[in-house]
Amino acid sequence: MMLASGNSSLHPVFFILLGIPGLENYQFWIALPLCAMYVVAIVGNIIVLHIVRTDHTLHEPMYLFLAMLAITDLALSSSTQPKMLAILWFHAHEIEYHACLIQVFFIHAFSSVESGLLMAMALDRFVAICFPLHHSTILTPAVVGKLGAAVMMRGLLWVSPFCFMVSRMPFCPNHVIPQSYCEHMAVLKLVCADTRVSRAYGLFAAFSVVGFDMIVISISYAMILRTVLGLPSEEARLKAFGTCASHICVILAFYIPALFTFLTHRFGHHVPRVVHIMFANLYLLVPPMLNPIIYGVRTKQIRNRVI
Protein backbone atom coordinates (compact mmCIF):
# COMPACT_ATOMS: atom_id res chain seq x y z
CA MET A 1 0.00 0.00 0.00
CA MET A 2 1.26 3.47 -0.86
CA LEU A 3 1.75 5.82 2.06
CA ALA A 4 1.98 9.59 2.07
CA SER A 5 3.86 11.27 4.85
CA GLY A 6 2.16 13.99 6.85
CA ASN A 7 3.65 16.31 9.45
CA SER A 8 3.74 13.68 12.19
CA SER A 9 2.30 10.48 10.77
CA LEU A 10 1.91 8.25 7.76
CA HIS A 11 -1.42 7.92 6.09
CA PRO A 12 -2.61 5.89 3.10
CA VAL A 13 -3.06 7.58 -0.26
CA PHE A 14 -6.51 6.03 -0.44
CA PHE A 15 -8.90 3.69 1.34
CA ILE A 16 -10.93 0.85 -0.15
CA LEU A 17 -14.68 0.94 0.51
CA LEU A 18 -16.13 -2.55 0.05
CA GLY A 19 -19.76 -1.47 -0.27
CA ILE A 20 -21.96 -4.21 1.19
CA PRO A 21 -19.75 -7.24 1.99
CA GLY A 22 -21.60 -10.53 1.67
CA LEU A 23 -24.03 -9.18 -0.92
CA GLU A 24 -21.58 -8.52 -3.76
CA ASN A 25 -23.74 -10.40 -6.29
CA TYR A 26 -26.76 -8.25 -5.43
CA GLN A 27 -25.16 -4.83 -5.07
CA PHE A 28 -26.24 -3.67 -8.53
CA TRP A 29 -29.89 -4.36 -7.70
CA ILE A 30 -29.65 -3.00 -4.14
CA ALA A 31 -28.42 0.27 -5.64
CA LEU A 32 -31.65 0.75 -7.62
CA PRO A 33 -33.94 1.48 -4.62
CA LEU A 34 -31.12 3.44 -2.96
CA CYS A 35 -30.85 5.62 -6.07
CA ALA A 36 -34.62 6.09 -6.19
CA MET A 37 -34.66 7.12 -2.52
CA TYR A 38 -31.81 9.56 -3.13
CA VAL A 39 -33.65 11.14 -6.07
CA VAL A 40 -36.80 11.50 -3.94
CA ALA A 41 -34.71 13.10 -1.16
CA ILE A 42 -33.07 15.59 -3.53
CA VAL A 43 -36.25 16.54 -5.39
CA GLY A 44 -38.41 16.65 -2.25
CA ASN A 45 -36.05 18.87 -0.27
CA ILE A 46 -35.46 21.22 -3.20
CA ILE A 47 -39.25 21.59 -3.58
CA VAL A 48 -39.61 22.38 0.14
CA LEU A 49 -36.82 24.96 -0.08
CA HIS A 50 -38.37 26.56 -3.15
CA ILE A 51 -41.84 26.77 -1.59
CA VAL A 52 -40.58 28.28 1.69
CA ARG A 53 -38.33 30.75 -0.16
CA THR A 54 -40.98 31.99 -2.61
CA ASP A 55 -44.05 32.03 -0.34
CA HIS A 56 -43.66 34.91 2.13
CA THR A 57 -46.59 33.66 4.20
CA LEU A 58 -44.38 30.70 5.16
CA HIS A 59 -41.63 32.86 6.63
CA GLU A 60 -42.57 31.67 10.09
CA PRO A 61 -40.37 29.79 12.60
CA MET A 62 -41.66 26.29 11.77
CA TYR A 63 -41.12 26.70 8.03
CA LEU A 64 -37.79 28.47 8.43
CA PHE A 65 -36.57 25.55 10.54
CA LEU A 66 -38.02 23.20 7.91
CA ALA A 67 -35.99 24.99 5.22
CA MET A 68 -32.84 24.60 7.35
CA LEU A 69 -33.69 20.91 7.76
CA ALA A 70 -34.05 20.57 3.98
CA ILE A 71 -30.60 22.11 3.42
CA THR A 72 -29.13 19.76 6.04
CA ASP A 73 -30.81 16.74 4.44
CA LEU A 74 -29.42 17.68 1.02
CA ALA A 75 -25.90 17.93 2.46
CA LEU A 76 -26.21 14.76 4.57
CA SER A 77 -27.53 12.53 1.78
CA SER A 78 -25.18 13.97 -0.86
CA SER A 79 -22.14 13.38 1.35
CA THR A 80 -22.50 9.61 0.92
CA GLN A 81 -24.95 8.57 -1.81
CA PRO A 82 -23.06 9.53 -5.00
CA LYS A 83 -19.97 7.61 -3.88
CA MET A 84 -22.09 4.73 -2.59
CA LEU A 85 -23.85 4.38 -5.95
CA ALA A 86 -20.49 4.56 -7.74
CA ILE A 87 -19.27 1.67 -5.59
CA LEU A 88 -22.36 -0.48 -6.09
CA TRP A 89 -22.75 0.16 -9.82
CA PHE A 90 -19.26 0.91 -11.17
CA HIS A 91 -17.02 -0.80 -8.57
CA ALA A 92 -15.31 2.53 -7.79
CA HIS A 93 -14.08 1.31 -4.42
CA GLU A 94 -11.15 3.69 -3.91
CA ILE A 95 -11.61 6.92 -1.98
CA GLU A 96 -8.75 9.36 -1.52
CA TYR A 97 -7.53 9.84 2.05
CA HIS A 98 -8.54 13.49 2.43
CA ALA A 99 -11.86 12.86 0.68
CA CYS A 100 -12.52 10.15 3.27
CA LEU A 101 -11.83 12.52 6.17
CA ILE A 102 -14.03 15.18 4.57
CA GLN A 103 -16.80 12.58 4.31
CA VAL A 104 -16.35 11.70 8.00
CA PHE A 105 -16.64 15.40 8.88
CA PHE A 106 -19.73 16.02 6.75
CA ILE A 107 -21.57 12.92 7.99
CA HIS A 108 -21.07 13.63 11.68
CA ALA A 109 -21.34 17.42 11.49
CA PHE A 110 -24.61 17.41 9.57
CA SER A 111 -26.02 14.57 11.68
CA SER A 112 -25.40 16.83 14.68
CA VAL A 113 -27.02 19.76 12.86
CA GLU A 114 -30.07 17.65 11.99
CA SER A 115 -30.45 16.59 15.62
CA GLY A 116 -30.14 20.20 16.74
CA LEU A 117 -32.75 21.37 14.24
CA LEU A 118 -35.19 18.72 15.49
CA MET A 119 -34.61 20.09 18.98
CA ALA A 120 -35.21 23.67 17.76
CA MET A 121 -38.42 22.57 16.05
CA ALA A 122 -39.58 20.99 19.32
CA LEU A 123 -38.96 24.32 21.07
CA ASP A 124 -40.99 26.03 18.35
CA ARG A 125 -43.93 23.65 18.92
CA PHE A 126 -43.60 24.21 22.69
CA VAL A 127 -43.79 28.00 22.36
CA ALA A 128 -46.58 27.83 19.73
CA ILE A 129 -48.81 25.61 21.89
CA CYS A 130 -47.95 26.73 25.41
CA PHE A 131 -47.54 30.48 24.68
CA PRO A 132 -49.55 31.04 21.47
CA LEU A 133 -50.05 34.78 22.04
CA HIS A 134 -46.30 35.36 22.40
CA HIS A 135 -45.07 32.96 19.71
CA SER A 136 -44.24 35.63 17.14
CA THR A 137 -42.53 37.87 19.67
CA ILE A 138 -40.44 35.10 21.26
CA LEU A 139 -39.36 33.33 18.08
CA THR A 140 -38.63 36.27 15.81
CA PRO A 141 -36.76 35.69 12.52
CA ALA A 142 -33.60 36.98 14.23
CA VAL A 143 -33.97 34.43 17.06
CA VAL A 144 -34.64 31.64 14.54
CA GLY A 145 -31.51 32.64 12.63
CA LYS A 146 -29.41 32.66 15.80
CA LEU A 147 -30.73 29.22 16.81
CA GLY A 148 -29.88 27.87 13.37
CA ALA A 149 -26.39 29.40 13.51
CA ALA A 150 -25.81 27.99 17.02
CA VAL A 151 -26.83 24.50 15.90
CA MET A 152 -24.50 24.75 12.88
CA MET A 153 -21.56 26.00 14.98
CA ARG A 154 -22.10 23.22 17.52
CA GLY A 155 -21.90 20.62 14.75
CA LEU A 156 -18.71 22.11 13.33
CA LEU A 157 -16.99 22.59 16.69
CA TRP A 158 -17.97 19.21 18.18
CA VAL A 159 -16.91 17.18 15.13
CA SER A 160 -13.69 18.99 14.18
CA PRO A 161 -11.55 17.67 17.09
CA PHE A 162 -11.94 13.95 16.36
CA CYS A 163 -11.40 14.54 12.63
CA PHE A 164 -8.20 16.41 13.51
CA MET A 165 -7.09 13.65 15.91
CA VAL A 166 -7.59 10.96 13.26
CA SER A 167 -5.64 12.99 10.69
CA ARG A 168 -2.59 13.05 13.02
CA MET A 169 -2.49 9.27 13.61
CA PRO A 170 -0.46 6.60 11.77
CA PHE A 171 -2.39 3.95 9.86
CA CYS A 172 -1.85 0.20 9.61
CA PRO A 173 -1.12 -1.50 6.25
CA ASN A 174 -4.76 -2.59 6.06
CA HIS A 175 -6.73 0.21 4.40
CA VAL A 176 -10.00 -1.61 3.71
CA ILE A 177 -13.23 -0.19 5.16
CA PRO A 178 -15.93 -2.92 5.09
CA GLN A 179 -18.85 -0.60 4.36
CA SER A 180 -20.08 1.99 1.85
CA TYR A 181 -18.72 5.23 3.30
CA CYS A 182 -16.11 6.63 5.68
CA GLU A 183 -17.31 6.92 9.27
CA HIS A 184 -15.35 7.85 12.39
CA MET A 185 -15.26 4.44 14.07
CA ALA A 186 -14.66 2.58 10.80
CA VAL A 187 -11.62 4.77 10.01
CA LEU A 188 -10.39 4.61 13.60
CA LYS A 189 -10.20 0.81 13.40
CA LEU A 190 -7.46 1.17 10.75
CA VAL A 191 -5.20 3.27 13.00
CA CYS A 192 -1.99 1.72 14.36
CA ALA A 193 -1.87 3.72 17.60
CA ASP A 194 -3.67 4.17 20.89
CA THR A 195 -7.15 5.40 19.92
CA ARG A 196 -8.69 5.58 23.39
CA VAL A 197 -8.73 9.40 23.51
CA SER A 198 -10.32 9.66 20.06
CA ARG A 199 -12.86 6.94 20.89
CA ALA A 200 -13.70 8.61 24.21
CA TYR A 201 -14.16 11.99 22.56
CA GLY A 202 -16.33 10.44 19.85
CA LEU A 203 -18.59 8.95 22.54
CA PHE A 204 -18.64 12.24 24.45
CA ALA A 205 -19.57 14.22 21.32
CA ALA A 206 -22.31 11.78 20.33
CA PHE A 207 -23.88 11.45 23.77
CA SER A 208 -23.60 15.16 24.61
CA VAL A 209 -25.26 16.21 21.35
CA VAL A 210 -27.97 13.54 21.18
CA GLY A 211 -28.44 13.45 24.95
CA PHE A 212 -28.93 17.21 25.25
CA ASP A 213 -31.23 17.37 22.23
CA MET A 214 -33.38 14.44 23.39
CA ILE A 215 -33.69 15.92 26.90
CA VAL A 216 -34.88 19.26 25.46
CA ILE A 217 -37.26 17.46 23.07
CA SER A 218 -38.65 15.31 25.90
CA ILE A 219 -39.18 18.28 28.23
CA SER A 220 -40.80 20.29 25.42
CA TYR A 221 -43.26 17.53 24.62
CA ALA A 222 -43.99 16.87 28.29
CA MET A 223 -44.97 20.53 28.65
CA ILE A 224 -46.94 20.37 25.39
CA LEU A 225 -48.80 17.28 26.60
CA ARG A 226 -49.69 18.95 29.90
CA THR A 227 -50.98 22.05 28.10
CA VAL A 228 -52.94 20.10 25.47
CA LEU A 229 -54.64 17.85 28.04
CA GLY A 230 -55.77 21.00 29.81
CA LEU A 231 -57.60 22.35 26.77
CA PRO A 232 -61.39 22.49 27.19
CA SER A 233 -62.54 20.76 24.00
CA GLU A 234 -61.54 17.52 22.28
CA GLU A 235 -61.39 19.32 18.93
CA ALA A 236 -58.81 21.77 20.29
CA ARG A 237 -56.76 18.92 21.73
CA LEU A 238 -56.77 17.01 18.43
CA LYS A 239 -55.79 20.14 16.51
CA ALA A 240 -52.90 20.79 18.87
CA PHE A 241 -51.68 17.19 18.65
CA GLY A 242 -52.02 17.36 14.86
CA THR A 243 -49.56 20.26 14.66
CA CYS A 244 -46.95 18.05 16.40
CA ALA A 245 -47.56 14.80 14.48
CA SER A 246 -45.24 15.60 11.57
CA HIS A 247 -42.41 16.58 13.90
CA ILE A 248 -42.81 13.41 16.00
CA CYS A 249 -42.68 11.24 12.86
CA VAL A 250 -39.49 12.99 11.70
CA ILE A 251 -37.91 12.55 15.15
CA LEU A 252 -38.61 8.81 15.13
CA ALA A 253 -37.35 8.44 11.53
CA PHE A 254 -34.05 10.08 12.48
CA TYR A 255 -33.25 8.84 15.99
CA ILE A 256 -34.26 5.16 15.78
CA PRO A 257 -31.92 4.11 12.92
CA ALA A 258 -29.25 6.56 14.13
CA LEU A 259 -29.17 5.09 17.64
CA PHE A 260 -29.25 1.53 16.29
CA THR A 261 -26.31 2.25 13.98
CA PHE A 262 -24.34 4.04 16.71
CA LEU A 263 -24.85 1.34 19.34
CA THR A 264 -24.21 -1.64 17.04
CA HIS A 265 -21.00 -0.03 15.74
CA ARG A 266 -19.62 0.13 19.28
CA PHE A 267 -21.34 -2.63 21.24
CA GLY A 268 -23.24 -4.89 18.83
CA HIS A 269 -20.52 -7.39 18.08
CA HIS A 270 -23.07 -10.18 17.54
CA VAL A 271 -25.19 -8.21 15.05
CA PRO A 272 -24.57 -9.57 11.51
CA ARG A 273 -22.34 -7.18 9.57
CA VAL A 274 -24.73 -6.98 6.63
CA VAL A 275 -27.56 -5.86 8.94
CA HIS A 276 -25.38 -3.15 10.45
CA ILE A 277 -24.20 -1.91 7.03
CA MET A 278 -27.71 -1.79 5.58
CA PHE A 279 -28.97 0.17 8.61
CA ALA A 280 -25.96 2.50 8.35
CA ASN A 281 -26.79 3.16 4.69
CA LEU A 282 -30.49 3.74 5.36
CA TYR A 283 -29.87 5.96 8.40
CA LEU A 284 -28.27 8.60 6.16
CA LEU A 285 -30.89 8.27 3.43
CA VAL A 286 -34.30 7.51 4.96
CA PRO A 287 -34.70 10.72 7.05
CA PRO A 288 -33.75 13.04 4.14
CA MET A 289 -36.23 11.15 1.94
CA LEU A 290 -39.07 11.03 4.49
CA ASN A 291 -38.84 14.56 5.90
CA PRO A 292 -40.22 16.41 2.84
CA ILE A 293 -42.82 13.67 2.29
CA ILE A 294 -44.05 13.81 5.90
CA TYR A 295 -44.25 17.60 5.96
CA GLY A 296 -45.62 17.73 2.41
CA VAL A 297 -48.46 15.34 3.23
CA ARG A 298 -49.33 16.71 6.67
CA THR A 299 -48.75 20.44 6.16
CA LYS A 300 -51.63 22.06 4.28
CA GLN A 301 -49.66 25.11 3.13
CA ILE A 302 -46.93 23.02 1.51
CA ARG A 303 -49.35 20.39 0.17
CA ASN A 304 -51.47 23.04 -1.56
CA ARG A 305 -48.43 24.60 -3.24
CA VAL A 306 -47.26 21.23 -4.58
CA ILE A 307 -50.70 20.27 -5.87
N, C-alpha and C positions, 0 to 999 in steps of 0.2 A: 504494500500500500504506500502511495506517495504521501509524504508529510511536508507541511509547510511550517517554517519556524516563525513563531510569534515573538513578542518581547520576552516572555518568560516561560513559554511552553511550546510543545509541538502539537499541531492539530492536523487532522486529515484534510486533504484537498477537497474531498467530497465524502458524503455518506451514501449508503445504499438503502433505499426504502423498499421493503419487500412487497408492500401492498397488503394483501390478505393471505398470509401463509396458511396452507392447508386447503385453500379454495382456488388454487392457481388455474385449474381448468374451467372455473366458472366466473373468473374475474371480469371477462368481457361482458357477460350478461348481467352481473351485479352492477356494473357501471351504468347500465341503461336507466334503472330507476334512480340511481344517485344523480345522474345528469338531469333527469326530469325534475327531481326535487330542487336541484340547484337553479335550474331555469325558473321554476316557480318562485323560489326565494328572491332571485334577482328582479324579475318582473314585478312581483307583488310589492316588494319594498320600494322600488322606484315609483310605482303607482301611488303608494301611500305618501312618499315624499312630495310628489308632484301635486297631489290633492291638497296637502297641508300648506304647501308653499303658495299655491295659486288662490286658495279660498281663504280670504281674510277673516271670515267668521269662525274659522278653525284655529285661529291664533290664540288659543287658550292653553292653560298648563297641560292638560291631558294630551292634547294633540301635538304640542311642542315636544313633550317627552316621547310621544309615539314617533315623531320624526327623528329624534335622536336615536331611538331604538332601531329605526329602519336603517340609519347610517351605520350603526354598530353591527347590525345583522349583515349588511352588505360587506363590511370589512371582515367580519368573522368568517363568513362562508367563503369569501374569495381568497382568504389566506391559505386555505387548504384544498378546496375542490378542484381548481384547474390542475394542480400538480397530481392530485389523487386520480383524476380521470386520465391524465397522461400516463400514469403508472399502469392503470388497469387496462387501458386500450392500446397504448403504444409501447409498453414495457420501458418507459423512461424512468428507470429506477434511481439514477444518480441525482443527488441534490448537492450543490456546492456548499461548502462549510458555512460561509457567512449567510447564505440564503437560508440554511437550516436554522441558524440562530435568530435570524429575522422572523422566520415562521414561528419559532418558540415564543418570541416576544409578542408578536401580533395575536397569537392564539390566547395567551394568558392575559395580556393587557385588555383585549376587547371582551374576553369572558368576564373579567373584573368590571369593566364598564357596563356590560349588559346587566350584571347582578346589581350594580349601583343604580342603574336606571329603573329596574324593577322596584327597588326600594323607594326611589323618588316618586314613582307612580303610586305606590302604596300611600306615601305621605299626601300626595295630591287627593287621593280618594278619601283619606281621613279628614283632611281639611274641608273638602267639598260636602261631606255628609255630616260631620260633627259641627262645623262652623260655616254653614252655607252662606250666611249673610256677609261673612268676611273673607270668603274664598278669593275673590278678585283683588282684595287689598293685601292679603297675606302672600299669595303666590302671584306676584306681579311678573311680567316678562323678564325684568331684571333679576329677580330672585330665581326664576326658572333657569335663566342663563348661567347664573352663578352656581346653582346646584349641578347643572350639566358639566360645567368646567371643573368643579370639585371632583366629580365622579371620574372624569377623564384624567385629571392629574393624579388621583389616587391610583388608577390603573397603571399609569406610566411609572410612577415612583415606586409602587410596590413590586412591580415585575422587573424593573431594570437591574436591581442588585443581583438576583440569581442568574440573569443572563450574563452579567459582567463576570460573576464568579466562574461560571462554566467556561467562558471564553479564555480565562487565565489558567485553565487546568490542562495537563497532558492527557492524551488519549491513548488507549490501548490499540494494538494492531487491528482488532476487530472493529469494523466501522459499518456493521450491518444493523439497521433499525427494523425490527420485525413488525412494522405497521405501515400505515399509509402517509404519515406526516411526522414532522419533528415535534416532540413534546418534551418538556423539561425532564421528567423522570426517565424517559426512553433514552435521551441523550446522555443523562448523568450515568446511566448504566455502562456506558462505553469509556468512562473516564478511568485512568490508571492512577488514582490518587485518593486520599481520604475525602469522601464527599459528605461527611456527616454535617458540616456546617451548612452546605448548600441544601441538603435534604431538610434539615431543621428549618432553614429559612423558608423553603418552599412550603412546608407544612404550616408555618406561622402565617405566611402571606395568604394561603388558601383559607385557613380557618378564621383568620381575623377579618378578611373581606366577607366571606360567605356567612360567618357567624354573626358579624355586626349587622349585615343586611337582613338576615333572616330574623334576628331579634327585633329590628325596627319594623319589618313587615308584620311579624306576629303581634307586636304591641298595637300597631296601627289597626289591624283587623279585629283585635280584641275590643278596642275602643269603638270601632265601626259597628261591631255586633251589638255591643251594649246600647249604642245610640239607636240603631235600627229596631231592636226589640222593644225600645221605649216609644216608638212611633204609634199614634193612635189607631191607624187603619191598616188592614192587611194589604190594601193596594199600595199604600205608601211604603210599606216594608218591602214588598216585592219589587217595586221600582228602585228602591235603594240598593237591594241585593243585585238587581239586574245591571246596575252601573259598575258593579265590582266583578261580575262573572267573567268578562273578557280577561281582566287582569289576573284573576285567580288561575284561569286556564293557561295563560302564558307563563305564570310562575311555575306551575306544575310541569309544563313542557320543558322548561329550562333546568330546574333544579333536580328533578328525578334522574334523568340520564347523566347529568353532570356529576352528581354525588355518587352514582353507581360507578362511573368511569374512574373518578378520583379514588374511591375506596378500593376498588378491585386492582388498580394499578399499584397500590401500596400494600394492601393486606390480603387481597383475594388470590392467593397463590394456587388455590384449587379450582378457580374458575377457568374453564377452557379458554385458551388464547383467542380462538376465533370469535367467541362470544364477546370477550373484552374488546377486540379490535372493531367488531361491527358496532358495538355500543359507542365506542370512541368516535367512529366515523359519523354515526347518526347524531351524537350529542352536539356536533358542530354544524349540523345541517338541518335537523328537524325544527329547532326553535326559529331560525331565520325563515324557514318555509311556512311554519304555522302562524307566526305572529301577524303578518298582514292578512292571512285568511281569517283568523279569529276576529281581529278587529274589523275587517271588512264585512264579515257576516253579521256581527253583533252591534256594530256602530252605524246607526241610521245615516248620519251625515256622510260617512265615507261610502257606505253601500249605495246611497242615492247618486253620488257622483260617478261611481263606477258604472252603474246601470244606465 
